[in-house]
């Protein structure tokens, strides 16, 4: 969440997120990022279930939802 909040307008690819958080090279088909994004979304639903705070930008990655 902290990474997304630093630049809410920026779209972060899975590789950007993976490499920023785990300080390792992203080798491709890893579900770690998708799993953590899903967990983050589930936690944020308790704030307001009507809003998906983490937006998926198809083919690019993830960013914070513009409120």
Secondary structure, DSSP 8 states (H G I E B T S, - for coil): -HHHHHTTTS-B-HHHHHHHHH-S---S--SHHHHHHHHHHHHHTTT-TT--SEEEETTTEEEE---
